[in-house]
Amino acid sequence: MSQNNFYITTPIYYVNDVPHIGHAYTTIAADTLSRWHKSGGDKTWFLTGTDEHGQKIQTAAEKRNITPKQLCDEVVQNFQKLWKVLDIKNDDFIRTTEERHEKVVQEVFRRLLANGDVYKGEYEGWYCVPCETYVPEAQMGEGQTCPDCHRPLTKMTEETYFFKLSKYAEPLLKFYEEHPDAVMPKSRYNEIVSFIKSGLRDQSISRTTLSWGIPLPGDEKHVIYVWFDALINYLSALDFPRDGGKWETFWPAVHHLVGKDIIRFHCVIWPAMLMALGVNPPVKVFAHGWWTVDGEKMSKSVGNVVDPFEMAERYGVDPFRYFLLREVPFGNDGDFSELAFVQRINSDLANDLGNLLSRTLQMIDKYRGGVVPAKYVKTQIEDDVEAMASKTVEEMTDLLDRFAFDEALKTLWAFISRSNKYIDETEPWKLGKAGDIDRLDAVLRTLWESLRLSAVLLAPFMPDTASRIWEQLGLPGDPLGFGRANWEWGKLDTEITVKKGDILYPRIDIEKWKAERAERDAAKKQKTAPVAASAEVEHKPEIEIDDFKKIELRVALVEDVEIVPKADRLYVLHLDLGYEKRTIVSSIREFYKPEELKGKKIIVICNLKPAKFRGIPSAGMLLAAEGKSADKENVVLLTLMDDSIPAGSIVG
């Protein structure tokens, strides 16, 4: 690996929901590493993006009566907006619906098919629709449920193309034995090695029961499986396999940041795919943990989901970035506490950093007319501060090479605390009163230099804060604009005129904050109560009574239920309407078992124009309520509680 090249990636985020704290966490971490390496002079590339294919996207689009691409175009803006708000400076943003990506995915498939690492067959297994993944029986939860989302699994059989993952078990083990730092933290490395040793099965990489995906070249009744498609973004964004493309520069130096839930895709399937292509596996995959809130799992129904937009607006972008990276070791699960966030602002940003800047600039103004002296004579205590500064740079470099963001910030804050202590030790106010100009100049220049270096080292984490410090120190440009030389102590030896500005971070009154927080919590609870009408609720256009009279609603008895082959969402319902029998095809299989439907009396629209689904006639539509329950999608059929109402009865 070239020490001068650094490629950092986030996962591409699935566009089935709005961005949350987990998305923000990974992307802020990647942005920090990108800025750090750029400031050190490394040739750096930072990629993020969105994953836009698959069953969930197709289903969500169908429910809204729009195309999957229209849905993706709409939702992707939420991510792009958040990255702008959080001051994320990615070099590229890739979408898996882009032509540049689709072409590379198809080329990768062709190459793997040509070299025998992909073959055609038939797959039968248990499939989780929400997670879009097959689940081995050994990993199924109780009652044939998904081990991740705990929803019921569906037994599926379909023609598919397989990737020979089993072929790469030994090469993967050899690679990880030779590169023990390729997966971090160590617990995840042990998990991956153990998983590989337990045996690998060939992986299905195409679907025939889905249309929203990249067509498989040469066999377009198949689309390429969403996870196989998604992983290739790391290459397609670098112009793979074009000669002279960015991938030739950056690929040997690739570092993936991922959540711990997708580590097997990135550390088993992905490196095996790369080996099959003759490309080196990633240098490093780092899997971070998940966030809870005040000790509880985040849930929309509970109302404790942390909104990154709200946090950035309420407390500032930089404090939010700082808190996420400082609060817990990267790799561990973390607990988000808004109170802890406020306390961290008060202690670290207002007391430590803010006071150091304020006290230093006040003394430079008072004793030297706002001009930082260029020449000074050091004593042992100045040498000690300078030695700690050099050690801080070395330690932070080592810690960030290991993705230890919290430890790197602790190291920087130890230096900031040492600088505050230096003020108390040297007592510049006494030196000024006594007219000891030589010692006063040494102290003021040392404090100014401590702040200059602190701004440089802080800039990857808190870019706006560092720039504000930089400006008040009287320096031009950007704290990251001078490269690695900027990390050295005392590079500037000219007089500088400071520009004292506003307080960096005012303290937050905790008691006032608690009262305001209580009001906000109460307002949120009120918002969750049902409302008759709201600007946020989407309504259909008003209709006349004559329009409603056109709809024929009747009671129907469900006599039997059939599963539609090779369709993971569809049932055929055989209904008795009293005066006739008929069938309706419905996509409620995810929410009801056949035995839960048989014998129920439901409400159906009888005069809906007949249609065909998978070649099966459907004459009508059942009525159901759709919404969210326990943070999951839920569908409940409208059924009759009074069994005395006969089938065929008019409703309305």
N, C-alpha and C positions, 0 to 999 in steps of 0.2 A: 504493500500500500504506500502510495506517495504521501509524504507528510504535508505536502503543499496543496493537496486536493481534498475537499470535504463535501460529501453529498448527504444531506439530511432530509428525511421524508416523514410526514405524518401518514396515518392510514388515509385512504380516500373515504370520506364520510358518506354514509348511506342517506339518501335524500327522502327518508320516510318520516322525518320528524324535524322539529326546529332545533337549532344548535343549543347545546346545554353545557354545563360546566366541564364535563368530560372532554368534549370537543375543544373547549377553550384551553384546558389544561395541557393537552398534548401539543396543541399548536403554539401556545406561548413558550413551552419548553423548546420546541424545534426552532422557533424564531430566536430565542436567546442563544442557542448554540450556533445558529447561523451568524448572528451578529458578532458573537465572540470570535469565531474563526475568521470572519472577514476583518475584524479589528486587528487580529494577529497577522494579517497578510496572507492567509490561506485562500486559495482559489475555491470558492464555496458556491454550492447550488442548493436551494431550499425549495422543495416541492410539497404542495398540498393539493387537494382537489375533492371531487365527489364521485361516488359510486352510484350509477343511475339505471342499472338494469335489474331484472329479476321479478319474481312473482308478486312481491309486496307492492312494487311500484305499479305494475299492471293492474292489480286489484284495486288499489287506491284511485287510480285514474278512471277505471270503469265506474266506480261508485260516484264519481263527480262528473261523469259523462264528458271527459276530456281525454286527449291522447296522453300516453305516458310521457312523451317528449314535452308536451305542454306543462304537465305536472312538474317535471324535472326543471324546466326553464324557470318556473315560478319559485320552487323551493330553493334552488341553488343560490338565489339572490340573498337568502337569509344568511348563508355561510359567508358569502362575499362581503356582505354588509358588516357582519360581526368582525371579520378579520380587519376591516378598515377601522372599526371602532377600537379594537384592541391593539392597533398600531403594529399589525403583523406585516412584515416586509418579505413575503415569499417571492422567489424568482419566477415561479411558474405556478399555474393553477390548471389542473387537468380535469376534464370531465370524460367519463367513459363513453359518452354518446358522441364525442368528437371523432371526426373521420380519421385523424392522425392516430388515435388510439385503436379504433376498430381495425384498421389496416394492419397494425402491428400484431394484434391478437390473432387475426387470421393467418398471418405469416408464421407466427410461433406455432400455431396448430399444424400448418402444412409441414413445417420442419420436423415436429415431433412425430407426425404420421409417417413421414418419409423415412425417418430413422428407426421406425418400429417401436417407439415408446408410447404410441397411441394405437389402440385397436378397437374394432367395433364388436359389441356384444349386447347382452340383455341384462338389465339390473333389476333385482327385486329386493326391496328393503323398506324399512320404516323411515318415513320422511316427515320432517317438521316444516310446515308451510311458513309460519312466521319467521323462522330462522333460515329457511331455504337451504336446508342441509339434511343429508341422510344420517341417521343415528344407528350405529351398531347395536345389536340387541344387548350386548354386555354393558352398554352405557345408558340404556333406557331407564327412566325413572319408574316408580311404582305405577302400575296400571297403564303401561305402554305410553308413557309421557316423555316429552323432551327433557333432558337433564339440565338444559339452560333456561328455557322459558316455562317449562312445566305444563305445556299445553299438550293435548292428545296428539299422538303421531298417526300418520296415515300410511297404510301398506300400499306400496306402489310397485308396479312392474312396467318397465319401459325399455325400448331399444335405446342404447346409449353408446357413446365412445368412452373408453377407459384410458386413463393415464397409468402407466406401469410404475406406480409408486413403490410397489414391493421390491422392484429391481434395485432401488436405491437405498435400501435399509443399511447395508454394510458401508457403502460410500459415505452416507450421512454420519454414521457412527465414527468412522475414521476421521472425517472432517472435524467433528466436534471434539474428538480426543486430541487432535492437533491444535484446535483453536478453542480453548476452554472459556475465552472471553467473548465468543461470538454470540452468546445468548446471556443477557443479564436481566435481573439480578441472578445470583447463583441458584436460588431456589427454582427459577424458571429453567435454567440450564439443566438441572437435575430432572425436572419434570419432562423435558423434551427427550433427554437421553433415555429415561425410563420408558417413555411412550414408544420410542423407536425399537427398543429392545423387546417390547411386548409383541411386536410383529406389525407390519404394515400391509394394508390391503390396497389393491389397485383402486383408483378413484374415478367415479363417474364424472365426466366433464362436459356432458351435453344434455339437453332436454328436448323432448318432442311435444310435451304437454304445455308448452309455454311459447308465446310468440315475441315477447318483449326481451330481446337479447340480440347479440351479434350473430348473424347467420353463419352457420358452419360452412366453410368453403368446400364445394363439391357435393354437399348433402344438405341442402337448405331447408329440409323439413326439421332439422335440428337447429337449435340455437346453443351457443356456448354458455356453459354453466357460469353463473354470476361470479363465483369465487375464483374460478380459473381466469376469467376475464379481468377481474379487478386487480389481481396481483400483478398482472403484466403492465399496469400503469407506470410502475417504477422504471421500466425500460422504454415504454412508448413515449414518455415525456422527454426522453433523452435522444430521440431520433433513432432508436435501435431499429434495424441493424445497419443503418446507413454508414458507409465508410466515412470517417471524419466527423461523425456525429458526436454530440456531447457525451454519449455513453462511453466512448473510448477514453474520455478524460476522467469522468466521474465515477463510472461503475466500480472500479476496484475499491473506491473509498466510500461505499454506500453505508449509511446508518439509518435503520428503520426505528421510529418510535411507534409503539402500538399499545393498545390496552391488553390486559392479560387474557381477556376472553378470546382473542384472535391469534394467540401466540402459535398454536399448532399449524395454522394455515401458513404463517410466516416463517416458521422454523422447521417444518417438515415438508409440506407440499411445495412451497415456493423454492427452497434451495434444491430440491429434487428436480423441479422443472428447469432450473438454471443449469444444473449438471447435465441434464438431457440435451440442453442447447449448447453445451460446451462453454458456458459462462460461469465465472466464479460466484459462489454464494455470497450473501451479504457479509461484510466485515463484522457488523454488529446489529443485533436486534435487541432492543431494550423494551421490556414490557412493564408498564406502570400499573398501579393499582386503581381502585375505584373510590369514589367519594360518597360518604354518608353526610347527613345534615343533623347536627346536634345529636349524634349517636343513632339516628334512624335512617333507614333506606329512603332515598328520594322517591317520591310518588306524586303524580299529578292529583290523584284523588285525595291524598292527605294535604296537598297544597304546600309542600316544603321544597319544591324544586328550585334550585338556585339558577336564576336567570342572569347570564353573564352581561347582557345589555343593561339590566337594572343595577348590578353591582358596579359596573364601570361608570354609569351615570351618577350614581349616588356617592361613591367614594373616590372616583377617579380611576383612570385606566392603569396607571403605574402602581398604585397601591394594590389593586386587584392582582396584577401580574406578580408583584412581590410576594403577596400573601400565599398564593397558590404554590410558588416554588420554594418558599421559606418554611412553610408550616409543617410539611411532612417529608420524609425521605422519598425521593423519586423511586418508585418500585413498590412501595408499601401502600396499603389502603389508607385513606385519610378522612378526617372528619371536618366538615366545613361548619364553623361556628361564626356567625356574624359578630357576636360579642368578641370572640378572639381576634377577629379581623380588625375591629375598632381598637382594641387594646394594642395590637401590633402597630397600627398607625401611630398611636400615641407614644409608645415606648421607643420603637425603632426609628420611625420617620420624623416625628416631631421632636422628641427628646434628644436622641443621639445624633442623627444626621442634621436635622434642622437647627439644633442649638450650636453644633460645631460651625456650620456656615454662618449663622447669625453673629455669634460671638467673635469669630475671626474677622469678618468684614467690619463690624463695629469698631474693633480695635485698630484695624488698618486705617479706617476713616479718622478715628480720633487722634491717633498718635503719628500717622504718617501722611495725613491729608488724602487718603484713598489710594496712595501709590505703594505698591509692593516693592521693597528694596531689592535690587539686583545682586548686590554683593553682601556677604555676611561671613562671619567667622563661626565655624561650628565648634561645639564642645562634645563631650561624650554622649550627652543625652540626645543631641541631634543625630549623632551617628547611630544611636540605638533605634530612633524612630525610622531613619532611612533603612537600616537593616531589616526592621520589621516590614517595611514597605516592599522590599525585594522578596522577602520570604512570602508575603501575602500573594504577590504575583505568581510565584512558583507553585504555591499550594493551590491557588484557584485554578491554575492551568491543569494541574494533575487531577483535581476533583472534577472539573468539567469534562475532562477526558473520560471520566468514569460516570458521567451524568449525575453527579452528586450535587445537585443545585442547592439544596438546603445547607450542606456543609460549606460550599463555596461562599454562600451569603453569610454564614456564621463567621467564616474566616475574614471576610471583608469587614463585617461589623466589629470584629475584635480589633482590627486596625483603626476603625473609626472611634471606638471606645478608648484606644490607646492615645489617639490624638486629643480627645477631650481631656483625658488624664494629664497629657502633656501641658495643657493650658493651666491646670491646677498646680502642676509641679513647678512651672516656670514663672507663674504669676506676672504676666506682661504688664498689668496695671501698676505694679510696684516698680517695674523697670522703667516705665514711662514717667512715673512720678519722680523717680530718682535721676532721670536723665541719662540712664545707661543705654545709649543709642545702639552700641554694637550688639549687646545681648538682645535688645528689643528687635533689631533687624533680623537676627538669626531666628528668633522665635516666630515672628510674623511670616517670614519667608518659609519656614518649615511648615507652619500651619496651612499657608496658602498652597504649598506643594502637596501636602497631605490631601487637601480637598480636590486638587487637580487630579491626582492619581485615583482618588476614590470615585470621582465622576467618570473617569475612563473605565474603571473596572465595573462600575454600576450600570453603565450605559446599555449593555446587552439585555439586562434585566428590566431596567426602568429608563427607557430612552428619553422621554420628555423631562423627567426629573434631572437626569444627568445634563441635559442641554440647558436647563434653567440654572443649575449650579455653574456650568461652564460660562454662561453669559454673565452671571454676577461676578465671576472671578476675573472678568475682563478679557476673556479669550475669544478669538474669532472662530468661525466655522463650527464643526461638529466634533464632539469628544471622541468619536470613532474614526475621524477622518485622517489621522496621521499614522495609522498602522502600528506595528509592534513597537516602534521607537517610542510611541506614546506611553508605553508601559514602564519606561525607564524613569528613574528619579532624577530630577534636576536637569532635564534636557533644555529647558528654557532658562536663559541667564540674563534676561533683560528686565528693565523695570516694567511693571504692569499696573495700569490704573483699574481698580475694581469698580463695579457698577452695582452697588447694593440695591436689591429689589425687595419684593414682597416676601413675607415669611414663607418658607418652603412648604411646611405642613402645620397649620394651626392645630392645637389640641382639640379633641372632641370631648365635650362635657358628657361623661358617662350617664349621669342621672337624667339629663335632658334626652340623651339618645335612647335610654330605656323607655321613657314615656312615649317618645315618637315611634319607637319600634312597636310598642303595644297598640298604638293607634293604627299603624299599618297592618298589623296582624288582624285586628278586628275588621278593618276595611276589606281585607282579602277574604275573610270568612263570609262577609256579606255578599261579596261578588259571586261566591259559589252557590248562593241561594237561587232557586228558580226565579226567572223573571218573565213577565208577560211579553215584553218586547225589548229589544236592545239593538243598538247600531251594530253590535258585534255578531248578532244572530242573523244568519242568511235565511230570508223568507222567499217563498214562491210568489209570483204575481197574484193579486186578488182575482177571484173568479165569481161568476154569477151563480145563483142557485140552479139555474138551468144547466150550467156546465156540470155541476155536481150530480144532477139527476141523470146525466149520461152514463155515469159509472154504475155498473151492476155488481153489487156486493152480495155474496151469499155465504151461508154456512156450508162447510164441506167436511166430511169425515175422512180421515187418513186411513185407508185400508191396508196399504202396503208401501214399503220404501225399498228402492233399489239403488245400489251404488253404480255410478257411471264409470265404466272402465277407463283407466288412464286419465282420469280427471280428479284432481285432489280436492275439489270444492263442491262437486255436484251430486245431487240426489235426483232420482225420478220418483215423485210422489203419485201414487195411484189413489184417486179421490172418488168418493161417492157423493154426488150432489142431489141425491134423492130422485131426481127425474132422469139422471144419466150418470155414466162413469166417464172420467177423463183423467189425463196425466198432466202434471206440471213439473218442469225441470227447475230446480232451485239450488242456489249456491249457499246452503246452510249446513253443509256437511261438517264444517269446522266446529259448529256450535251444538249439534245434536247427534246422538246416536240413533240408529233406525228404531230401536225399541222404545226410545223416548218420544217418537212421533206417532207410532202406530196407535190407533184408537182415539187420537185427539180430534176435537172439532175445531177447525180453524176458519179464518175469514179469507176469502179469495175474491179477486176481481175476475168475473166470469166473461165479460165482453171485451177483453183485451185481444187484439189481433193475434192469432196464433203465430208462433215462430219455431225455429229449430235450433237446438243446441247439441253439437256433436252428432247431428243427424237425427236427433230424437225430438218428435213434436212436443211442443209445450203450449197448452191452451189455457192461459190465465196467469195470474200472479198472486202469490200469497202475501199477506200483510204482516209486517214485523216491525218492532222498535229496534233502532240501532243506536248505540252509544258507547260510552266508556265505563268500565267497571273495574276497580282495583288496578287502574292503569293499563287495562287491556281492552281491546275491542270486544264488544258483546252484542249479540243479536238475540232477541226474544220474540217468539211468534205470538201473535194475538190469538188467543184461544178462548173458548167459551167455558165459563165456570159452571153454568147451568146446563146439564146434559139433557134436559127435557126438550130443548130446542132442536127440532129435527133438521137433518141435512137438507139443503136446498132452500132454507128459509132466507128471505130477503133481509139484508142489514141496511139500515138507513132510515 
